[in-house]
Amino acid sequence: MAIAPLIMKTNEYGPLISPFSDRGKPIYNWHVFKHSYSKGLVEKLIEEFKLSKGSWVLDPFCGSGTTLLACKELGINSKGFDILPFSVFLSNVKTRTYEPCKLRQRLKNFNRNGKLTVKNTYLPDIKIIEKAFSNDVKDELLYLKYKINMIRDLKVRDFYMLGLLSILESVSNTSKAGGFLRIDEKNVSGKEVYPKFLSKVEVMIQDVEEFNDNSKFTNAKVNAKISDSRRFSTKRKFDAIITSPPYPNRHDYTRIYGLELIFNFVGDNDELKQIRYDTLRSHVEARKKFKSNGYKKPSTIDEIITKVKKAGLNNSKIPEMIEGYFEDMYLSLLQMQKHLKKNGKIGLVISNVRFGGVNIPVDEILAEIGEQTGLSTDIIFVARYRGNSAQQMKKFKRKPSRESIIIWKNS
Ligand SMILES: C[S@@+](CC[C@H](N)C(=O)[O-])C[C@H]1O[C@@H](n2cnc3c(N)ncnc32)[C@H](O)[C@@H]1O
């Protein structure tokens, strides 16, 4: 029988759990990644865990690289993994040290002056692309992609590519809406692409200048790689892990960040689908990938699934997803425990969810699963309460779910 963890409400973490406080912060705001937490949250956990310059921090779901960038600013070494190639790219580009004059030199190279000399630059034939971009917008984007790919210096090339990827949503007929990419006619003209790209890159260069002037970039080591949270391996043991896995709320990152992935990271729809199947089972299209020897499914999961089935669902795969999610999280926590030093700490941000109006206490279940891997739960901080989805709200009225930070120790 698992011991109930200490659950404590606190006002301190609430404003830090979403990326909104970073909207105006240089570099943190280079790409809108709604599923991230704030720099302040990482700083607070670093303080809580008593880390100092030279410590090593891991983030096995690094997303937009918030943990890595905040660590770098404080002189703390870090490593990140993510299954999405775009996330790994974004994390690396945001945490590199640049010479602004090298970046600036390139700015004048993009003026097209009406010429069209695009060679060997295509976008994969994937349905969403046709819906997302008008032909003249697509032509302009392909021209910029072509010019960027000609830059020999890899760091400079990646920097410009991120500038381009970061304007895609604004020149497309799509909007990132919660857990999916919504078609949203914006009637953008091809003429708007180049000025938007230039001003984006200009701001990014100014941010680099500001960081360099204020010596915000320490020489801490930082690196992100593509890997699966259930199977990653590195020789190092870490002082702490600061992370946030996908919540089991059906959000599919391969769709939300579909334009970025298609634009630069996948060759065709099969490749995109493979990443979708390989992601953690937090949405119904992900598939079982690994066996979980030693995992004992907490009894609450079956009780919840019975209730959820009774309540009626709009997708019959949800019970299987819920079960798969916790199994995948067991494997992920096992990897984290293996890579954590003795007495090392984990801070993991998660939200409870509801299906058919039934509350799933994801934080408590994960705390129990963490104990199976050898971690001991220090506390669950309740940071804030989030409203249910519009669909659920209509049917079951407003029933907020808590968003929490689970703190474990490797004792
Ligand atoms: C909540 S986001 C992390 C956001 C991050 N904390 C930040 O501040 O930007 C979760 C991330 O988990 C990644 N992910 C999903 N399945 C994964 C897996 N099996 N292994 C590693 N990463 C995975 C997603 O691609 C996504 O970037």
The ligand as an ORCA input file, in Angstrom:
! r2SCAN-3c Opt
* xyz 0 1
  C       5.478     19.882    -21.829
  S       6.625     19.795    -23.148
  C       8.117     20.321    -22.386
  C       8.240     21.822    -22.323
  C       9.496     22.329    -21.683
  N       9.506     22.101    -20.251
  C       9.678     23.833    -21.946
  O       9.700     24.640    -21.021
  O       9.734     24.182    -23.135
  C       6.839     18.071    -23.344
  C       7.845     17.653    -24.390
  O       7.929     16.213    -24.357
  C       8.285     15.765    -25.645
  N       8.056     14.300    -25.766
  C       6.937     13.620    -26.055
  N       7.171     12.292    -26.029
  C       8.477     12.126    -25.720
  C       9.322     11.009    -25.537
  N       8.861      9.760    -25.660
  N      10.619     11.216    -25.222
  C      11.125     12.478    -25.079
  N      10.362     13.584    -25.266
  C       9.054     13.413    -25.551
  C       7.470     16.636    -26.568
  O       8.037     16.647    -27.857
  C       7.543     17.995    -25.845
  O       8.569     18.792    -26.390
*
